[in-house]
Amino acid sequence: MEGLFPAPERDRALGMDVYITRTPGIGGVIRKTPDDFVVEEIFDDAHYEGGRYLVIEVEKRDWDTHRLIREIARALRISQRRISFAGTKDRRAVTRQRMAIMNLEVDALRYLRIPDLRISVLGRTNRPLGLGDLKGNRFSIVIRDLLVDTDSAKERLERVTHEILEIGGVPNYFGVQRFGEIRPVTHLVGEAIVRGDLERAVFTYLAMPFPDEPEETRAAREELWESRDVRSALRRYPRHLTYELAMLNHLVSNPGDHAGALMVLPENLRRMFVHAYQSYLFNRMLSMRLRRCLTFEPVEGDIVCFSKNGMPDVSRTERVRAENIEAVRRLSERGRAFVTLPLIGYESELAAGEQGEIERQILESEGISRESFSVKICPDLASRGARRPALLAVDPRVDLLEGNACIQFSLPPGSYATVVLREYMKDSGESN
C-alpha cells in the first residue's frame, strides 16, 4: 500500500486520509444539476398481496427524504408516523424509493400535488417498510467540468476502474453526507456529547460557522459563536433554520439547559450526532490500517464477518487466529468473509494484533474510551457499537459522453457513492 495518494484537507478532517487508487484524478463537479445524480433503490421481487399498508414508489427531484415525508403527511392530513421507508436518499438528486403508508386508500393520492414528485402504486402489504427490506441502491452519475482533456479522462477512468476491480472495491469510508456537506459539524457535536460537554455540543451545532453557508447565515453563526448571546441570535437567525430557532427559543426560556435544547431536536437527528462521531473514528481507523500497509486481506487479530445471501452479515463475526487464518483467507478470496472495523460503542470488541493497536491508538489520541459511549449525561444517546466491513465491493461501469464522465454502479445499504467517485476525481471538489 506504499505510495497511496494523500487526500485533501477537507477529507482528512473527516478521517478519509488516502485514496486507494494511484491513478491521478479527472477532477470535475458532481450534482451540477439534480438530474446528474440518479439513485434507484434495489429490492427483491416483492409480491404485495394485500394489507393495511399502501406501498408506493416515489420519484423525487431535489427533495430531502424527511422533508418530503413531512410534506406528504401535511398534504394528506395524516401523521408522519404512518409513513415508513427503507432508507434516506440524497437531496440534490433524482431518486426512486419505496414508501408504505398505513391505512391509506389509493383514492387519497388522486389529488396529491407536490412539485417534482411522481408516485406509482405498487400494492398493499401487512407491515411497514424498514432498512432490512432494502437490498441496495443503483447509481447513475454524471461528472461535469473535467480538469483534463477527453483522451486523458478516458485513460484515467479506465485505469482507476482497473485498479478498483483488482483490489475488489474501495475503502468503505463514511462519505461527507454523514457529517454534513455544506457544514460538516455533525461528528463534532457527537464528540462533545460523548465527552459529556453538552454546552459545547449545543453551541457547535448552533453556531460553528463554515465558509460555504449563505452570508446571512454565516454572519449570524459567527456572532453567536463569539458572544453566546442566544436572545440576540434568536432575533437574527434566518427563519429557515427551524431546528436552530427551536433550540434558541428553549435556551432563552431555560438559560443553561443544554440537555433540554438538544431534546427539542427530532430523535433521529439527535442520534445522528453520536453515530457521526462513530463514523469519524471508523474512517480514521480504516485510514491508519491502509497507511500501515494492511490490506483488506484478513490478518491475525482481525475480526471478520461472513456472507449471508452474498452480502456481509456483521451479526456473524469471528476473530482471526493462527489456527483459522488459512480457512478465513480462503473464504475471503471467495467473497464469503470480510474484514470488519468497529463503530465504537460501550460494548465494542476491539481487534487484536496490529489492527487492535490501531484501534487503541485512535481512541487514545482522541482521549476517549469505549465506556464514553454510554453517555451517562444523556443516556438516550448511548450506543452499544456495531461493526462495518472495511472494503466496499463495487463494479463500476464508466463512459465518456460529450466530454462528461458517466459512472454507473450498485452499492449495499449504508454505503456512500461519493467514496467511489472520489477515487476517480481525486482532489477536485467531489462534494460540490
N, C-alpha and C positions, 0 to 999 in steps of 0.2 A: 504493500500500500504506500510505498515511498513515492514522493512527488505528487501527492494529491493537491489539486487546486485549492488554495485558501479562498474562503467565502468573503464577501464584503462585510463591512461593519454591521449593517442592519440585520444580516443573517446571523452573525456571531452573537449579537445581542440577544438572540432567541435560541442560542445553543447550537445552531447549524454552522459548524466551523469549516466544513470542507465540502467539495464536490467529489463524487466517487469516480466520475469520468475525467479523463485527462485532455480531451479534445477541447480547444477553445470554443467559446460560445458564438451564437449568431446574433446576440443582442435582441432588440425588439421590445414590443409592448403587447401585453395581453389585455383583453376586455376593453379595447378601444371603443367598441360598442357591445351591448349585451349579446348581440347575435354572434359574436366571435367566440363565445364560451357556452357550449351546449352540453347539458348534463341530462342523462336519462337513467332512471332507476331500473335495476335488473331484479326481477322476481322469478321464482319458479312458476311454471304454468299453474295458475290458480283457477279452480272451478268454483265460482261463488254460487252456492246452492240455496241461498235464502237466509234470512235472519234479520235482526233489527238494525244492523249497521249497513248503511248505503255506502258502497265502495265507488270512489270516483278517481279518475286521473285528471290532474290539473296540469296545464301547460302555462307557465307564468314567465313573464319577461320583466326583468328588473324589479323583482319583488323579494323582500326578505320573507322567509317562511313564516316566522312568528307574526310579523306584521300582517301578512296575507290572511292568516288564520283569524286574527282579530277582526279584519275587515269582512271576511266571510261570515263570521259569527254575528257581527253587527248587522250586516245586510239581511241575514236570515232570522235575526232576532232570537238567537239561541245562545247558550253558554259556550264559551271556548272549550270547556271541558268535554263537550260532546264530540269534538273533532280530534281524531288521532291520526298519526302519520308515522312513517318508518325512519325518517331522517331529515335533518335540515339541509338546505341547499344554498348555494351562493346567491347573493342578491343580484349582482351585476352579471346576469347570465340569462339564458333561456333554459329553463329546467322543466322536466316532466317527472312528476312524482304522484304517488297514490296517497289518498286520504280516505278515512272511514268516518262517517257521521252517524251518530247514534240517533235512532228514532226520527229519521227524516224521510219523507216521501219524495219521489223523483219530481213530482209537480212543483215542489218548493223551489227547485233550481231554475224553473222556467223564466222567472223574472229577475234572476240574479244578474246584475250588470256591473262588472268590475273591469276597469281598463286593463289591457294587456294580460287577460286571463281567458283561457279556454278550458271547458270542463267536458269530460266524457264519462258517462256512467258505465261501470264495469259489472255491477251486480250487487248482491247483498251477501252478508256473512253474519255469523253469530258472535264475532269477537272484534275488538278494536285492532288496529294495526300497531306494530311495535318494531323496534330495531331488529329483533330476531327474524322478522319477515323479509328483510332486505338482504339480497344476495350480493349486491354491489352496485356500482354506478358506471355508466358508459359515457366517456367524454369525447367530444369533437371540438377542437380548439384551434383558433387561428392566431398566429403571432404576426403582427404587422411591424412596419418601420424597422426592418432588419438593419444591422450595422455593417453588414458585409454584402458583397455583390452576389448575384444569383449563383454563380459557379461555386464560390466559396461556401455559400449557405448550403447548397446541395451536398457538397463534400462533407461538411461538418455534421449535418443532420445524419448522414449515413454512418459516419464514424462514431458519433455518440450512440446511435441506435445499436451498432455492432458491439460497443463496449457494454451497454446495458444488458444486451442479450447474453454476452459472455459471462457477466457477473451474475445474471439471473434476476436483476432488478436494481433498485436504488435504495439508499438508506431510508428507512421508514420514519423519517422525521415528522413531527407535527409542523404543519405549514403555518404561514403567517396569519391565516384566518383564525387560528386557535387563539391568537394573542391580541388581535385587532389590527386590521390592515392600515387604517389611517392613523390610529393611535394605539400602538402595541403596549398596552398597560395592564391587561387582564392578569398576567402572571405576576406582575409586581404587586397588585392588590392581593393576590393569593399568597404571595410570600409574606406580606405584612400580617395577614390573618394567621398563617401558620406560626409566625413568631409571636402571636398574641398582641400585636400592636394595632388595635382596631382604629385608633385615631389616624395613624399613617395610612391604613387601608382606605379609609373613607376619603381622606384628602388626596391620596393618589388617584382614586377613581374620579373624584370631583374636579381636581384642579391641575394635575400634572399636564403641562402644555406640550404639544407636538407641532412641528412646523407645517404639516400638511393639512391642518384644520383650517376652516374659514377664518379670516382675520378677526371677525367679531367674537367668535367662539374662543380663539386662542387668547385674545386680549383679556376676556373675562376670566379664563382659567388662570392666566398669569397673575392677574390681580389677586385672586383668591389664594393662589399658591404662596404669594408673598405676605398677604395681610391676615389670612384666616378669618376674614370678616364675612360670615355667612349671611348676615342680614343685607349687606350691600350686594353680595353676589346674587341673592335672590331677586333683587331688582334688575340686575344687569344681565343675567344669563339669558341667552336666546330661548324663546318659548318652545322650540322643537326639542330641547334637551329635557324631555319629560322625566326621565329617571333622576337626573341630577337635581331638577327642581323639586321633586318629591323628597329627596334626601335633605336638601337645603331647608325646605319647609319644616321637616322634622327637627332639624338642628336649631332652627330659630325658636320653635316651641319647646324644645327639650335640649337646652345647651349641654354639650358634653356627652350626650347619649349616642355614642358612635355605634354601639351594637344595634340600637333601635334604628339608626339611619340605614344600616345595612339591611335590616329586616323589612324596610319598605320596598326593597327591590324584589322582583319575581324570584321564586325559589330556584328556577333553572339558571338564572343569571348569577345568583349568589353562589351556587355550587360550581359554576364555571370558573370562578376565581381560583379556588384550590386546585381544580383539575388542570387549569392552565399552568400553574406552578409545577405540578407533577410533570406536565408535558415538557416544560423548560428543562427540568432535571433529566428527563429521559433523553432529550436532544443532546444535552451536554455529555451524558454517559456514552451515547452512541458515537458522538464525535471523538471522544477520547479513545474509544475502542478502535476506531478507524485510524486515528493518528498513531496509535501504538502498533499498527500493522496487524491487528487481529482482524481476520476476515469474517465473513458470515458463516464459515465452517465451524462446527462445534469444537471446542477445546475443553480440556479438563477444567471443571469448576463451573462451566456454563449451566444454565437451566434452560432446557428445551421444552417445546410443546410439540404435540403431534397433530396430524391432519384428521379432519372429520369432513367428509364429503368434499375432499380436495382442498380444504381451507384450513389454516392454522386454528387450532382449538386450544386456547390458553387455559381452559379448565382442566386440561390433562398435561401435567408437566413432570419432568424428571431431571435430576441433577446428573451431569456428565462426570463419570468416574473412570479410572483406568480400566476397570473390568467391563465397562459397557461402551467405551468410546468408539470402538470399531463398528459395533452394531448401530450406534446412533449416527455415525458418519455415513454409513450405507443408507440409512433411512433418509438422511439429509440430502444425499445425492439423488435420491428418487423423489424428492419433494414431499416426504412424509414426516420429517422432523425439522424444527425451525428454532434457531437461537432466539431467545427472548431476553428482554431487559425489563427492569421493574419500573412501574409507575408507583413511586414511593408512597407508602401509607403505613399506618401504625402496625399492620400485620405483615408487612412485606418480608419476603425471604430474599436475602442477598446471595449473590453468586459466591463461589469460592475461586481460588486461583487468581489469575491476572484480572479477569473481569470483576471478581469480588474486590480486588484492590482499587479498581477504577471507581466502583460504586461507593466504596467507603471514602475515597479521596474526594469525590464530588460532594458528598454530604459534609465532610469535614471543612471543605473550602467554603461551603455555604453557612457553616455554623449551625446546622440543624441535625436532628435525629429522626428516626422513624416515628418515635413517640410524639414528636412535634405535631404530627398529622392527626392526633386525637383532638386537637384544637379545643382544649378544655375551656377556654374563654367563650367559645361559640360552638358547642358540641354538635349542632345540627349540620355543621360544615365539615365534620370529621370524615376521613377517608381511610378505609382499610388497606387500599392499594390494589394493584392489579398487575398484569404483565402484558407486554406487547412485542410482537415479532420485530427483530432488528432489520430484517430485509423486507422490502415491499416488492413483491414479484410483479413484473409488468412486461407486456409485449407490445411496444408502441409500433404504430404504422405512421410513416411520415411521408410528406409530399410537399412540393412547391407549386403554388398556384398564383399566377400574376404577381410574382415577387414576394408572396407571403408564405410562411411555413404553416402547414396544416398537419396537426398531430391528432391521432385517434388512439385511445387505449381504454381499458376497463380496469377498475380497482375495487378491492373489497371495501365494505363499510368501514368508516372511521379513518380512511386514508385520504391523502391530500394530493390533488392533481398538480399543485404548484411545486411539489418536491420532485415530480418528474420533469416539469417544464424548466425548472432552474438548471438542470443538467444540460439542457440544450441552449439555454440563453446565457448562462453564467452571469457575471456582474453587469446587469443591464436593465435593472428596474422591472424584474419579472413580477413584482407585486403590484404594479400600477394597474 
